[in-house]
Amino acid sequence: MRLIAMQCKAEMLRIFRNPYYVFWSLLMPILFYFIFTRVVNTGADDVSEWQEHYLMSMAAFSVMGSAIMTLGIRLVQERTQGWNTFIRITPLPSSVYFAGKMFGQTLMHLFSVLCIFVAGYLINGVALTPGQWVLSGLWILAGSLPFLALGTLVGFMKRVDTASGVSNVLYMGLAVAGGMWMPLEILPKVMQQIGHWLPSYNYGEGAWKIVGGGYPQWSNILILLGYLAVFMLLSVYIRKKQEAV
């Protein structure tokens, strides 16, 4: 446990120093939240409901970006810089290294969620019940697993600039098509039909249901689990292919 704790601490320090994390996972979601709830007139019938809804969107958007971009790009950087090779010749077990990395990433997700929740309270006075705050936070953390798996897939790329470009496209595409930036209902019908099957939409919808007084649907959970399984299987396959070369 001590080794995992030390590795986790090292991972957290590295994430904090990563400009991708600071911009995409903290500054950008909070800026978007301010603009679309305080500056832009969205014409929402219930302003407070919209502020709660969009707060969940930006919290999910933040964690999704950290999982796909911060983790994925860092994995590519470590491999290209020979860090993985260095770890193999140290006494540190690879399982401890991986566990520390994932645990550290999860703690950073928790930090992101807390920052954005606080921003929602300070900017708009969002007032959820204690149960809604806790349950929505737990959902956002647990629901990030498919995106961590997707970030791991990005991490198999050979070049940092390629990983950066691909992760940006995935991140923004999933956010827009999944209804995180704007309600899915205002998009073209084809986009709506596609969006309902995307992991980003089901991720966000679970949190939207919670602040609306309900709970995530089984369809949200099953779709996210399905994507998690697919991404993990692809990761295992690609890893074996790379090791065989």
ROPA-992252 format. One record per atom (N, C-alpha, C): z, y, x. Coordinates in steps of 0.1 Angstrom, whole numbers, plus 5000, padded with zeros to 4 digits. Layout:
ROPA-992252
ZYX ...
//
This chain:
ROPA-992252
500049885008 500050005000 500050135009 500750125020 500850245029 499450275034 498650175038 497350195043 496450255032 496550205020 495750255009 496150405006 497450435007 497850575004 497350665015 497350625027 496850705038 495350725037 494650615033 493150625032 492850715020 493650705009 493450784997 493650935001 494650965009 494951105013 493751155021 493251075030 492051115038 490851145029 490651065019 489451085010 489651205002 490851234998 491051354990 490851484998 491251485011 491051595020 489551615022 488751505024 487351515026 486651575013 487051525002 486451574989 486751724987 487951764990 488251914989 487451994998 487051945009 486252025019 484752015016 484351935005 482951915002 482552024993 481552104997 481052214988 480452164975 479852044975 479351994963 480351974952 481551924956 482651904947 483152034941 483352134950 483952264946 483052334937 481752334939 480752404931 480452324918 479952204919 479452134908 480652084899 481752044904 482851984896 483852084892 483952194898 485052294894 484452424889 483752494898 483252634895 482252634884 481252544885 480152544875 480652514861 481352404859 481852374845 482752484839 483552544847 484452654842 483552774839 482552804847 481752914844 480952894831 480352774830 479652734818 480552754806 481752704807 482652704796 482952854791 483152934801 483353084798 482153144791 480953114797 479753174792 479453134777 479553004775 479152954762 480252954751 481453004755 482453014745 482953164744 482653244754 483153384753 481953484754 480853454760 479753554761 478653524751 478153404751 477053374742 477553344728 476853404718 477153374704 476353254700 477053144699 476453014695 476253004680 476853084673 476753074658 477552964652 478552914659 479352804654 480152844642 480152754632 480952784620 482452804622 482952704631 484352704634 484452734649 484852854653 484852894667 485852804675 487052794670 488052714677 487652564679 486952514669 486452374670 485452364681 484552464681 483552464692 484152484706 485152564707 485852584720 486452454724 487052374715 487652244719 486552144723 485552144715 484352054717 483752074731 483552204734 482852234746 483752224758 485052234756 486052204767 485952064771 485851974761 485651824765 484351804772 483251874767 481951854773 482051894788 482652004791 482652054805 483651964814 484651914808 485551824815 484751694819 484051644809 483251524812 482151554821 481551664820 480451714829 480951724843 482151774845 482751784858 482951654865 483551564858 483851434863 482651354866 481651364857 480351294859 479651334871 479751474874 479051524885 479751484898 481051474898 481851434910 481551284913 481451204902 481151064904 479751034910 478751104904 477451084908 477051154921 477351284922 476951354934 477951354946 479151384943 480151384954 480251254961 480451144953 480651014958 479350964964 478250974957 476950924962 476450984975 476551114975 476051184988 476951154999 478251144997 479251115007 478950975013 478650885004 478350745009 477150745018 476150815015 474950825023 475250885037 476050995036 476451065049 477250975058 478150895052 478950805060 478050705067 477150645059 476250545065 475350595076 474750715073 473750775083 474550815096 475750855094 476550905106 477250785113 477050665108 477650555115 479050525112 479550595101 480950585098 481350435093 480450375086 480650245081 480750145092 479950165102 479950075114 481250095122 481750215122 482950245129 484150175122 484150185109 485250125101 485249975103 484149905105 484149765107 484749725120 484749805130 485349765143 486849815144 487349875133 488749915133 489549805126 490949805128 491749715121 491849735106 491349845101 491349875087 490549785079 491049705070 490249615062 489349695053 488149635051 487149705042 487649725028 488449625023 488949635010 489849755008 490649775018 491549895018 490850025019 489750025027 488950145028 488250175014 487750075008 487050094995 488050134984 489250064984 490250094974 490750234976 490950274988 491450414990 490350514986 489150484988 488050574984 487950594969 488050474962 487950484947 489250554941 490350524947 491550574942 491650724944 491150764956 491150914960 490150984951 489050924948 488050984939 488650994925 489350894920 489950904907 491051014906 491751034917 492751144917 492051274917 490951284923 490151414923 489651434909 489251334902 488751344888 489951394879 491151344882 492251384874 492551534877 492451574889 492551714893 491551804886 490351754886 489251834879 489551854864 489951744858 490251744843 491351844841 492451834849 493551924847 493152074849 492352104859 491852234861 491052294849 490152214844 489352254833 490152264820 491052174818 491952184806 492752314807 493252344819 494052474820 493152594818 491852584823 490952694821 490652714806 490552604798 490352614784 491552684777 492752654782 493852714776 493952864779 493652894792 493753034796 492653124791 491453064790 490253144785 490253164770 490553054763 490453064748 491653024741 492752984748 493952944741 493852814734 492952724739 492752594732 494152524731 494452484719 495752424716 495552294709 495552184717 495552054711 496951994710 497051884703 498351824703 498551754717 499851724720 500051654733 499351524734 499251454722 498551324722 497051344725 496451444719 495051474722 494751514736 495651594742 495451624756 495451504765 496451414763 496651294771 495551194768 495251174756 494251064753 492851104757 492551234755 491151284760 491051274775 492151314782 492151304796 492051164801 492751064795 492650924799 491250874796 490650914785 489250864781 488250914792 488451044796 487451104805 487651024819 488850994823 489050924835 488450784834 488850704824 488350574822 486850564820 486350654813 484950654810 484050694821 484650734832 483850774844 483450654852 483950534849 483550414857 482050394858 481250404847 479850384849 479150484858 479750604859 479150704867 479550684882 480750634884 481150594897 480150484903 479850394894 478950284898 477550344900 477150444892 475850504895 475850584908 477050644911 477150714924 477050624935 477550504934 477450394944 476050364946 475250354935 473850324937 473150434945 473450554941 472850674949 473250654964 474450604966 474950594980 474150494989 473250414982 472450314990 471250384996 470950504992 469750574997 469850595012 468750615019 468750615033 468850765038 468550865030 468550995035 469451085026 470151175032 471051265025 470251355015 469151415020 468451505012 467851435000 467351305002 466851234990 467951204980 469151164985 470251134977 470651264969 470651374976 471051504970 470051534958 468751524961 467751554950 467851454939 467951324941 468051224930 469351244922 470451264929 471751284922 471651404913 471051514918 470951634910 470151614897 469051544899 468151514887 468951424877 469651324882 470351234873 471451314866 472251384874 473351464869 472951564858 471951644861 471451744851 470751674839 469951574842 469251514831 470151444821 471151374827 472151314818 472951414810 473251524817 474151624810 473351684798 472051724801 471251794790 470951694779 470451574783 469951474773 471151414766 472351424772 473551364766 474351454757 473851584755 474451674747 475651744752 475851744766 476951814772 476851964773 475652004775 475352154776 475152214762 474552144753 474352194740 474352074730 474652094718 474751984708 473451914708 473551784707 472351694707 471451724695 472051774684 471351794671 470251904672 470351994682 469352094683 468252054692 468251934698 467151894706 466151824697 464951804702 463851734695 464351594691 463851544680 464251414674 464151304684 463051304692 462851194702 464051204712 464351324716 465451334726 466751294720 466951324707 468151274700 468251124700 467151064697 467150914696 467450854710 466950914720 467150864734 468650894738 469051014735 470351064739 471450974734 471350924721 472450844716 472650714724 471750674732 471850554740 472250584754 472350704758 472650744772 474150734774 474550694786 476050684789 476750824788 475950934791 476551064791 476951104777 476151074767 476451104753 477651034748 477650904751 478750814746 480050854753 479950894765 481050944773 481651074767 480751164764 481251294758 481651274744 480951184736 481351164722 482751104720 483151024730 484550974729 485551084729 485351174738 486251284739 486151384727 484951404722 484751484711 485451424698 485351294697 486051234686 487551254687 488151244699 489551264700 490051404696 489351504701 489751644697 489451674683 488551584677 488251604662 489251534653 490251464660 491251394652 491051244651 490051194657 489751054656 489950984669 489150874671 489150794683 487750754687 487550724700 486250674704 485850554696 484550544693 484050434686 483750314695 483750194689 483450074697 482050084703 481150154697 479850164702 479850244715 480750354716 480850424728 481350344739 482350264736 482950174747 481950074752 481350004742 480449894746 479149944754 478650064750 477550114757 477950154771 479050214773 479550254786 479750124795 480350024789 480549894796 479249834800 478249844791 476949784794 476349854806 476349984806 475850064818 476650024831 477950014829 478749974841 478349844847 478149744838 477749614843 476349624849 475449694843 474049704849 474149774863 474849884864 474849954877 475549874887 476649794884 477349714893 476449594898 475649534889 474749424893 473649484902 473149594899 472149654908 472749684922 473949734922 474649764935 474749644943 475249534937 475349404944 474049354949 473049364941 471649324945 471149404957 471249534956 470749624966 471449594979 472749584978 473649564990 473249434997 472949324990 472549204996 471149215002 470349284996 468949305001 469049385014 469849485015 470049565027 470649485038 471649405035 472349325045 471449215051 470449175042 469549065047 468449115056 468249245056 467249305065 467649315079 
//
